[in-house]
Amino acid sequence: MAKISAALVKELREKTGAGMMDCKKALEATEGSIDNAIDYLREKGISKAVKKADRIAAEGLVRVAFSEDHSKAAVVEVNSETDFVAKNQEFVDFVEMLAAKAVSTDVKDLDSFMKLPTEDGTVNDTLIQKTAKIGEKLSIRRFERLETEGTIYTGYLHNGGKIGVIVG
């Protein structure tokens, strides 16, 4: 087995966001190949997400988004296991990305929403990756998109982002 350098571990960590020990194990398992280690981590992440699927995710965050002219609005609720994760900036950014995705699409149901493309594949793929990286079960509980001709939308978040309101 080849010796895995700290620089190689750091490089993989920067590319994937995975933990140091996970990166080291992935590099050891793939004999130092960054590309194979990324695939290895992805597979492990999916299996970690499957293991967490039975857990209860009752905390979370709501985010609202609007089109530039406020003629369209969306609200997304994503749940996590703890309120600590709901305050994590990576989780907040993820929920905000989902709200922006929801306002910019025409899909009406959650199954179709989960299949929308993202930088990391689909919404579902990104959810699995975030679950593996953050280490808790995450679930997109619901989303709603509003667009009625002649209506201008606004909204706000209440209780630290646990409640979102859209007014048309």
FENSUL-V338389 format. One record per residue. N is the residue number from 1. PHI is phi in radians with two decimals (NA if undefined). PSI is psi as a letter, one per 40 degrees, with the letter a starting at -180 (* if undefined). Layout:
{{N & PHI & PSI} {N & PHI & PSI}}
This chain:
{{1 & NA & h} {2 & -1.29 & i} {3 & -1.29 & h} {4 & -1.67 & h} {5 & -1.38 & i} {6 & -1.09 & d} {7 & -1.13 & d} {8 & -1.18 & d} {9 & -1.07 & d} {10 & -1.07 & d} {11 & -1.05 & d} {12 & -1.14 & d} {13 & -1.08 & d} {14 & -1.16 & d} {15 & -1.33 & d} {16 & -1.97 & d} {17 & 1.38 & e} {18 & -1.28 & i} {19 & -1.16 & i} {20 & -1.02 & d} {21 & -1.16 & d} {22 & -1.09 & d} {23 & -1.13 & d} {24 & -1.09 & d} {25 & -1.07 & d} {26 & -1.12 & d} {27 & -1.17 & d} {28 & -1.12 & d} {29 & -1.19 & d} {30 & -1.93 & e} {31 & 0.96 & f} {32 & 1.50 & e} {33 & -1.47 & h} {34 & -1.06 & d} {35 & -1.06 & d} {36 & -1.18 & d} {37 & -1.15 & d} {38 & -1.08 & d} {39 & -1.08 & d} {40 & -1.02 & d} {41 & -1.11 & d} {42 & -1.08 & d} {43 & -1.10 & d} {44 & -1.12 & d} {45 & -1.09 & d} {46 & -1.12 & d} {47 & -1.19 & d} {48 & -1.12 & d} {49 & -1.11 & d} {50 & -1.10 & d} {51 & -1.10 & d} {52 & -1.52 & e} {53 & -1.06 & d} {54 & -1.49 & e} {55 & -1.26 & i} {56 & -1.68 & h} {57 & -1.98 & g} {58 & -1.95 & e} {59 & -1.63 & a} {60 & 2.65 & a} {61 & -2.63 & i} {62 & -2.06 & i} {63 & -2.38 & i} {64 & -2.00 & i} {65 & -2.50 & i} {66 & -2.36 & i} {67 & -1.22 & i} {68 & -0.96 & d} {69 & -1.59 & e} {70 & 1.09 & f} {71 & -1.50 & e} {72 & -2.30 & i} {73 & -2.50 & i} {74 & -2.56 & i} {75 & -2.32 & h} {76 & -2.28 & h} {77 & -2.05 & h} {78 & -2.13 & h} {79 & -1.77 & i} {80 & -2.34 & i} {81 & -1.34 & d} {82 & -2.27 & i} {83 & -1.27 & e} {84 & -1.09 & d} {85 & -1.16 & d} {86 & -1.08 & d} {87 & -1.70 & e} {88 & -1.17 & h} {89 & -1.05 & d} {90 & -1.12 & d} {91 & -1.17 & d} {92 & -1.02 & d} {93 & -1.08 & d} {94 & -1.08 & d} {95 & -1.15 & d} {96 & -1.13 & d} {97 & -1.09 & d} {98 & -1.15 & d} {99 & -1.11 & d} {100 & -1.10 & d} {101 & -1.11 & d} {102 & -1.12 & d} {103 & -1.27 & d} {104 & -1.71 & e} {105 & -2.19 & i} {106 & -1.87 & e} {107 & -1.15 & i} {108 & -1.95 & d} {109 & -2.02 & i} {110 & -1.13 & d} {111 & -1.05 & d} {112 & -1.17 & d} {113 & -1.06 & d} {114 & -1.12 & d} {115 & -1.63 & e} {116 & -1.12 & i} {117 & -1.28 & i} {118 & -2.33 & i} {119 & -1.09 & d} {120 & -1.82 & e} {121 & 2.16 & b} {122 & -2.17 & i} {123 & -1.01 & d} {124 & -1.09 & d} {125 & -1.03 & d} {126 & -1.14 & d} {127 & -1.06 & d} {128 & -1.10 & d} {129 & -1.11 & d} {130 & -1.18 & d} {131 & -1.04 & d} {132 & -1.14 & d} {133 & -1.27 & d} {134 & -1.33 & d} {135 & 1.58 & e} {136 & -2.32 & i} {137 & -1.17 & h} {138 & -2.11 & i} {139 & -2.52 & h} {140 & -1.48 & h} {141 & -1.31 & d} {142 & -2.93 & i} {143 & -2.62 & i} {144 & -2.48 & h} {145 & -2.14 & h} {146 & -2.12 & h} {147 & -2.79 & h} {148 & -2.22 & h} {149 & -0.95 & h} {150 & 1.48 & e} {151 & -1.85 & h} {152 & -1.92 & h} {153 & -1.88 & i} {154 & -2.49 & i} {155 & -3.02 & i} {156 & -2.74 & i} {157 & -1.93 & i} {158 & -2.26 & i} {159 & 1.02 & f} {160 & 1.20 & f} {161 & 1.61 & e} {162 & -1.48 & e} {163 & -2.27 & h} {164 & -2.13 & i} {165 & -2.23 & h} {166 & -2.13 & h} {167 & -2.12 & h} {168 & -2.00 & *}}
